[in-house]
Amino acid sequence: MPSILLVEDDPNLGQLTQEYLTMKGYPTDRATDGNAGLQQFMAGQYDLCILDVMMPKKDGFTLAKELRMAGRDVPIIFLTAKSMQEDTIQGLRAGADDYMTKPFSMEELLLRIQAILRRYQRTGSVPDMNVYQFGSFRFDYPHQMLFREGEPAGQRLTSKESELLKLLAQNLNQPLSRSFALKMVWGDDSYFNARSMDVYITKLRKYLKEDERVQLVNVHGEGFKLVV
Protein backbone atom coordinates (compact mmCIF):
# COMPACT_ATOMS: atom_id res chain seq x y z
CA MET A 1 0.00 0.00 0.00
CA PRO A 2 1.13 3.61 -0.52
CA SER A 3 3.11 5.01 2.42
CA ILE A 4 2.48 8.46 3.89
CA LEU A 5 4.64 10.99 5.73
CA LEU A 6 2.67 13.12 8.21
CA VAL A 7 4.39 16.24 9.60
CA GLU A 8 2.21 17.63 12.40
CA ASP A 9 3.33 19.25 15.66
CA ASP A 10 0.02 18.78 17.51
CA PRO A 11 0.60 15.50 19.43
CA ASN A 12 -3.07 14.57 19.75
CA LEU A 13 -4.06 15.30 16.15
CA GLY A 14 -0.82 13.80 14.86
CA GLN A 15 -1.25 10.54 16.74
CA LEU A 16 -4.95 10.28 15.86
CA THR A 17 -4.32 10.90 12.15
CA GLN A 18 -1.38 8.48 12.05
CA GLU A 19 -3.37 5.69 13.73
CA TYR A 20 -6.43 6.26 11.54
CA LEU A 21 -4.52 6.18 8.24
CA THR A 22 -2.50 3.15 9.30
CA MET A 23 -5.70 1.37 10.31
CA LYS A 24 -7.15 2.15 6.86
CA GLY A 25 -4.19 0.45 5.19
CA TYR A 26 -1.82 3.40 4.59
CA PRO A 27 1.41 2.95 6.58
CA THR A 28 2.12 6.40 8.05
CA ASP A 29 5.27 7.83 9.61
CA ARG A 30 5.10 11.03 11.63
CA ALA A 31 7.47 13.92 12.34
CA THR A 32 6.73 16.77 14.74
CA ASP A 33 8.54 19.72 13.12
CA GLY A 34 9.68 20.86 9.69
CA ASN A 35 13.35 19.97 10.07
CA ALA A 36 12.57 16.46 11.29
CA GLY A 37 10.07 16.09 8.46
CA LEU A 38 12.69 16.94 5.83
CA GLN A 39 15.19 14.48 7.31
CA GLN A 40 12.61 11.71 7.44
CA PHE A 41 11.50 12.40 3.87
CA MET A 42 15.06 12.19 2.55
CA ALA A 43 15.68 8.96 4.44
CA GLY A 44 12.53 7.17 3.24
CA GLN A 45 10.33 6.54 0.24
CA TYR A 46 6.87 8.07 0.51
CA ASP A 47 3.93 8.21 -1.88
CA LEU A 48 2.21 11.22 -0.28
CA CYS A 49 3.01 13.91 2.31
CA ILE A 50 0.61 15.62 4.72
CA LEU A 51 2.11 18.84 6.09
CA ASP A 52 0.86 21.13 8.82
CA VAL A 53 1.39 24.77 7.85
CA MET A 54 2.21 26.28 11.26
CA MET A 55 5.07 24.27 12.76
CA PRO A 56 8.17 24.99 14.85
CA LYS A 57 11.62 25.29 13.23
CA LYS A 58 10.23 25.29 9.67
CA ASP A 59 6.71 26.00 8.38
CA GLY A 60 4.88 23.72 5.97
CA PHE A 61 5.22 26.07 3.00
CA THR A 62 9.01 26.16 3.32
CA LEU A 63 9.16 22.41 3.85
CA ALA A 64 7.06 21.78 0.72
CA LYS A 65 9.40 23.89 -1.41
CA GLU A 66 12.39 21.93 -0.11
CA LEU A 67 10.67 18.62 -0.83
CA ARG A 68 10.10 19.77 -4.40
CA MET A 69 13.75 20.87 -4.66
CA ALA A 70 14.77 17.36 -3.64
CA GLY A 71 13.55 16.24 -7.06
CA ARG A 72 10.77 13.83 -6.06
CA ASP A 73 7.30 14.32 -7.48
CA VAL A 74 5.27 13.42 -4.38
CA PRO A 75 1.74 14.77 -3.82
CA ILE A 76 1.31 17.12 -0.85
CA ILE A 77 -1.73 17.95 1.28
CA PHE A 78 -1.57 20.96 3.61
CA LEU A 79 -3.34 21.07 6.98
CA THR A 80 -3.94 24.47 8.55
CA ALA A 81 -6.03 26.19 11.19
CA LYS A 82 -6.38 29.17 8.86
CA SER A 83 -9.00 29.55 6.16
CA MET A 84 -7.87 32.77 4.48
CA GLN A 85 -7.77 32.72 0.69
CA GLU A 86 -4.20 34.09 0.74
CA ASP A 87 -3.01 31.03 2.64
CA THR A 88 -4.69 28.73 0.14
CA ILE A 89 -2.99 30.52 -2.75
CA GLN A 90 0.38 30.40 -1.00
CA GLY A 91 -0.07 26.69 -0.36
CA LEU A 92 -0.83 25.97 -4.00
CA ARG A 93 2.17 28.01 -5.08
CA ALA A 94 4.33 25.97 -2.71
CA GLY A 95 3.33 22.83 -4.57
CA ALA A 96 0.21 21.62 -2.77
CA ASP A 97 -2.13 19.11 -4.42
CA ASP A 98 -4.85 19.76 -1.84
CA TYR A 99 -5.57 21.93 1.19
CA MET A 100 -7.67 21.15 4.28
CA THR A 101 -8.68 23.49 7.07
CA LYS A 102 -8.77 22.30 10.68
CA PRO A 103 -10.90 20.88 12.13
CA PHE A 104 -11.54 18.27 9.43
CA SER A 105 -13.08 14.81 9.32
CA MET A 106 -10.78 11.82 8.99
CA GLU A 107 -13.15 10.33 6.41
CA GLU A 108 -12.83 13.40 4.18
CA LEU A 109 -9.03 13.33 4.51
CA LEU A 110 -9.00 9.67 3.49
CA LEU A 111 -11.18 10.35 0.44
CA ARG A 112 -8.92 13.18 -0.67
CA ILE A 113 -5.82 11.00 -0.25
CA GLN A 114 -7.41 8.25 -2.35
CA ALA A 115 -8.45 10.72 -5.06
CA ILE A 116 -4.95 12.24 -5.29
CA LEU A 117 -3.24 8.84 -5.43
CA ARG A 118 -5.60 7.68 -8.18
CA ARG A 119 -4.80 10.82 -10.16
CA TYR A 120 -1.06 10.26 -9.81
CA GLN A 121 -1.41 6.62 -10.83
CA ARG A 122 -3.25 7.66 -13.99
CA THR A 123 -0.85 10.41 -15.01
CA GLY A 124 2.31 8.75 -13.70
CA SER A 125 4.56 10.60 -11.29
CA VAL A 126 8.09 11.58 -12.18
CA PRO A 127 10.59 9.12 -10.65
CA ASP A 128 13.66 10.19 -8.77
CA MET A 129 16.23 10.05 -11.58
CA ASN A 130 19.57 8.36 -11.13
CA VAL A 131 21.26 9.37 -14.42
CA TYR A 132 21.41 13.01 -15.51
CA GLN A 133 22.32 14.52 -18.90
CA PHE A 134 23.48 18.12 -19.28
CA GLY A 135 25.49 19.48 -22.17
CA SER A 136 27.96 16.81 -23.29
CA PHE A 137 28.03 15.27 -19.80
CA ARG A 138 26.25 12.22 -18.42
CA PHE A 139 26.24 11.88 -14.65
CA ASP A 140 25.71 8.36 -13.31
CA TYR A 141 24.76 9.04 -9.70
CA PRO A 142 24.58 5.43 -8.38
CA HIS A 143 28.12 4.72 -9.59
CA GLN A 144 29.44 8.24 -8.81
CA MET A 145 30.78 8.66 -12.36
CA LEU A 146 30.77 11.71 -14.64
CA PHE A 147 31.17 10.92 -18.35
CA ARG A 148 31.75 13.22 -21.33
CA GLU A 149 30.74 12.38 -24.90
CA GLY A 150 33.63 10.98 -26.93
CA GLU A 151 35.70 10.13 -23.87
CA PRO A 152 35.49 6.46 -22.80
CA ALA A 153 37.03 7.02 -19.37
CA GLY A 154 34.86 8.90 -16.93
CA GLN A 155 35.70 10.97 -13.85
CA ARG A 156 35.07 9.15 -10.58
CA LEU A 157 33.49 11.45 -7.99
CA THR A 158 33.62 11.37 -4.22
CA SER A 159 30.41 10.86 -2.25
CA LYS A 160 30.18 14.57 -1.40
CA GLU A 161 30.82 15.58 -5.03
CA SER A 162 28.12 13.17 -6.20
CA GLU A 163 25.52 14.37 -3.70
CA LEU A 164 26.21 18.00 -4.53
CA LEU A 165 26.15 17.46 -8.29
CA LYS A 166 22.89 15.51 -7.96
CA LEU A 167 21.20 18.46 -6.24
CA LEU A 168 22.52 20.84 -8.91
CA ALA A 169 21.35 18.54 -11.73
CA GLN A 170 17.92 18.12 -10.17
CA ASN A 171 17.59 21.93 -10.16
CA LEU A 172 19.14 22.48 -13.59
CA ASN A 173 18.98 26.16 -14.64
CA GLN A 174 17.38 26.98 -11.26
CA PRO A 175 19.08 28.47 -8.18
CA LEU A 176 20.10 25.95 -5.53
CA SER A 177 19.98 27.41 -2.03
CA ARG A 178 23.35 27.32 -0.29
CA SER A 179 21.75 26.53 3.07
CA PHE A 180 19.59 23.78 1.57
CA ALA A 181 22.58 22.12 -0.11
CA LEU A 182 24.60 22.22 3.11
CA LYS A 183 21.80 20.62 5.12
CA MET A 184 21.22 17.93 2.49
CA VAL A 185 24.87 16.96 1.97
CA TRP A 186 26.64 17.93 5.20
CA GLY A 187 23.77 17.80 7.69
CA ASP A 188 23.96 21.45 8.80
CA ASP A 189 24.93 24.85 7.40
CA SER A 190 27.78 25.73 9.76
CA TYR A 191 30.62 28.04 8.70
CA PHE A 192 33.16 25.20 8.44
CA ASN A 193 30.85 23.07 6.31
CA ALA A 194 30.25 26.09 4.07
CA ARG A 195 33.99 26.44 3.49
CA SER A 196 34.19 22.74 2.71
CA MET A 197 31.36 23.05 0.18
CA ASP A 198 33.19 25.89 -1.59
CA VAL A 199 36.12 23.52 -2.14
CA TYR A 200 33.82 20.90 -3.70
CA ILE A 201 32.16 23.53 -5.90
CA THR A 202 35.61 24.50 -7.21
CA LYS A 203 36.38 20.84 -7.98
CA LEU A 204 33.07 20.39 -9.84
CA ARG A 205 33.79 23.51 -11.90
CA LYS A 206 37.11 21.96 -12.88
CA TYR A 207 35.39 18.78 -14.08
CA LEU A 208 32.77 20.72 -16.06
CA LYS A 209 35.03 23.29 -17.74
CA GLU A 210 35.61 20.97 -20.73
CA ASP A 211 32.16 21.96 -22.06
CA GLU A 212 31.81 25.72 -22.36
CA ARG A 213 28.02 25.36 -22.63
CA VAL A 214 27.87 24.12 -19.03
CA GLN A 215 28.56 26.61 -16.26
CA LEU A 216 28.37 26.34 -12.48
CA VAL A 217 27.74 29.92 -11.39
CA ASN A 218 27.30 31.72 -8.09
CA VAL A 219 23.91 33.31 -7.46
CA HIS A 220 24.37 36.33 -5.18
CA GLY A 221 22.51 35.98 -1.92
CA GLU A 222 21.11 32.58 -2.90
CA GLY A 223 23.66 29.90 -3.70
CA PHE A 224 24.60 28.23 -6.98
CA LYS A 225 23.13 27.38 -10.35
CA LEU A 226 24.09 24.71 -12.90
CA VAL A 227 23.41 26.44 -16.22
CA VAL A 228 23.26 24.85 -19.67
N, C-alpha and C positions, 0 to 999 in steps of 0.2 A: 504494500500500500504506500501511497505518497507520504513522505515525512515532512513535518512542519517545524519551523523554528518560531517560537513565541517569545517576544521581548517585551516584558511588561513588569513595571516596578511595583505595582500593587500586589502584595503577597496573596491576598484572598482571591481577587479576580484572576491572577495568574495561575494559581493552583487549581481553581475551579475550571478555568478554560482548558488547561493542560489535561486534567483528568477527563473532562467531557470529550475532547477530541480523541484522546487515546482510546476511550471506551467505544467511540464510534468507528474505530479502525484506522485512525490517522496517528501514527507514532509521533509524539510531540516533545521536543526539548524546549527548555525555558531558560532565558537569561533575564537578569533583573536590572540591567542598565545598558546604555548604548555601547560602551566599550566592550563589555562582556559579550554582548550580542554579536558584534563584529568578529571577535575572536572565535566564537563558537561557529559562526557562519563559515569562516575560512577553514576551520578544522573539519567540517562535516560536509555532507551532501544533502541539501534540502530541496524539496519541490515547491515550497511556498513559505513565505515569511509573513508573520503578523506582528506589526510594530506599534507600540504605544507612541504617541506623539510627544507627550511631556514626560521626559525621563531624566534622571540624574546623569551627569558626566557627558552625555551626548543625546540630543533629541532625535526623535524618529525621522524627521526630515533629513537631517545630516546623515544619519545612519543609512537611510535608503539610497542617498547619492553615492555613498561609499560602497554599498553593495553593488550598485550598477557599475561603478568604476572597476570593481573586481572582475568584471567581464562575464558574469553569469546571468543569464536571462531567467530570473526567478520571479514569479508573480508576488506582489506585495499588497497586503491589506493594512490600512492604518486604523488604529483605534484612538479615539480622542474624546475628551469630555467637552470639547468645544463644538459648536454647530455653525460657526460663522462661515459665510461663503468664501471669505478670503483664505481661511484655513483649508477648505476643500480644494481650492485652486492651487494653493501652494503644495498640497499633498500630491495632486495629480502631476504637477510640474516636477516633483521629486521622484516620479516614477511609480506612483501608486496605480494598482489595477482596480482597487475598490477602497471605500472609505466608510467606516461605521462610527456612529456617535454613541457614547456611553450615556445611559445604560442601554444594553442591547440584549436580545434574546439569543441564547446559544443555538437554538434551532435555525434562526435567520443566518447566523454566522456560518453554520455548517452548510446551509444551502448556497451561500455565496462562495464558499470554498469549493464546493462541488462544481458550481457553474464555471468558475475561473479555471479549474483544472481541466474540465471538459474542453474549454475554449483553447487552452494551450495544447492539449492533445490533438485537437483538430488542425491547428495552424502549425504546430511543431515549434518548440522552443529552440533557441540557439545554444548549442552545446559549448562547454568550456573548451576552447581550442587548445591543442597541444603543439601544433606546427604553424608558424607565422611566416608570411611572405611580405617583404617590403623592399622595393627597389630590386636590386639584383641579389638580395640576400634571402636565405631561407633559414629560419631559426627553429631548430628541433629542441623544444623545451625538455621533454622527458630524458633525452640523452645529453642535454647541455652542450649542444653543438651548433655553431653558426657557420653556414655554408654560403659561398658566393658562386654564382653561375660561372661555369668554365674552369673552376678550380676544384679538382677532385678532393683535395685535403681540406677539411674544415678546421675552424678554430674551436678548441675545447674551452668552455667557460667554467668558471668556478660556480659554486652554488649561489653565492650572492649576486654575481654577474647575471646568472640565469634568471633569478627571481626579479631582479631590477629590470632586465630587458623584457621579461614577460609583461610586467606592468606597463612599460612604455609601449609595447606592441599592442596590448589590449586597448590602449587609449591613443592609437595612432592619429596624428594630426590634431590631438586634443591635449590641453595642459594636464600634466600629472602633478598633483599637489606634493610638495616636498615632505610635508608632515605625514601625509597618507603613505607615501612610499617608505618612509622611515619606520612607521608603525608596522607596515606589512612585512618588511624584509628584516628589520633589525629588532622589532618589538617595542621600541619607544623612540621618541624624537629628541633625544638628548644631544647636547653640543658635540660630544665626542663621536657619537654615531653619525651625526651630520657631516663631520669632517671625513669620516670613513667613506660615506656615500659619495662625497665629492671625488675621492680617489677612484672609485669604481666607475663613476660617470666619465672621468678622463680616460680610463681604460676602454670603455665601450666606444667612446668617440674615436679612439685609435683604431679599433676593429672596423668601424663603419666608414672611415675616411676614404676607403678604396672606391666607394660609389658616391660621386659628388651630388647625386640626386637625393641622398639620404643625409639628413642633418639632425644631430641631437643638440637642441638649443636650450638656453636658459630662458625662462619666462619670469620677468621681474616681479617680485612679490608673490609668486605662485609656486614655481618649481621648474619643471622641465617639459620638453615636448619633442617627441620623435616625429620629424617632418619628412614626408616624401613628396 
